[in-house]
Amino acid sequence: MIRRLGVLVVIVTMAAAVVGPFIVPMSATSQDLPQRLVGPMWGHPLGLDELGRDGLARLLAGARVSLLVGLFVVSIS
């Protein structure tokens, strides 16, 4: 049971990292300073950070980088 849950988490994370840039219309690095620290809303489900960057776009970009680093380390070892 735990093994299946782990596999499901990895598959969902990989799918989100691969498909994420096509789903999220905002860039992970674009800033909107007048709307900084805005809470969750329709266009930004995770809200905006202190520089006005979209939380969901940053989360998906981070997942992509984390998976690439993990795959690189596993391939070397």
C-alpha positions in Angstrom: 0.0 0.0 0.0 2.7 2.5 0.9 4.7 1.5 -2.2 1.8 2.3 -4.4 1.2 5.6 -2.7 4.9 6.5 -3.2 4.7 5.6 -6.9 1.6 7.7 -7.3 3.2 10.7 -5.7 6.2 10.4 -8.0 4.0 10.0 -11.1 1.9 13.0 -10.2 5.0 15.1 -9.5 6.5 14.1 -12.8 3.3 14.8 -14.7 3.0 18.2 -13.0 6.6 19.1 -13.8 6.3 18.1 -17.5 2.8 19.5 -18.2 3.0 22.5 -15.8 4.5 25.1 -18.1 1.7 24.4 -20.6 -1.1 24.7 -18.0 0.0 27.8 -16.1 -0.3 31.0 -18.1 2.1 33.0 -15.9 5.8 32.9 -15.9 7.6 31.8 -12.8 9.9 34.8 -13.0 7.6 37.6 -14.1 6.9 40.2 -11.4 3.8 42.3 -10.7 4.9 44.5 -7.8 1.6 46.4 -7.4 -0.2 43.1 -6.6 2.4 41.6 -4.3 1.3 39.4 -1.4 -2.2 38.9 -2.9 -3.9 35.8 -1.6 -5.4 33.0 -3.6 -7.8 34.0 -6.4 -9.1 32.7 -9.7 -6.1 33.6 -11.8 -3.5 32.7 -9.1 -4.7 29.7 -7.1 -1.7 29.8 -4.7 -1.5 33.6 -4.6 1.5 35.9 -5.3 4.7 36.2 -3.3 6.4 39.4 -2.0 7.6 40.2 -5.5 4.3 39.5 -7.2 5.4 36.2 -8.7 2.8 33.4 -9.2 3.0 30.7 -6.5 1.8 27.9 -8.7 4.1 28.7 -11.5 7.1 28.8 -9.1 6.0 25.5 -7.5 5.9 23.7 -10.9 9.2 25.2 -12.0 10.8 24.1 -8.7 9.4 20.6 -9.2 11.0 20.4 -12.6 14.4 21.5 -11.3 14.1 19.1 -8.4 13.3 16.1 -10.6 16.1 16.9 -13.0 18.6 17.1 -10.1 17.3 13.9 -8.6 17.6 12.0 -11.9 21.1 13.4 -12.5 22.2 12.3 -9.0 20.7 8.8 -9.4 22.2 8.4 -12.8 25.7 9.3 -11.5 25.4 7.0 -8.5 
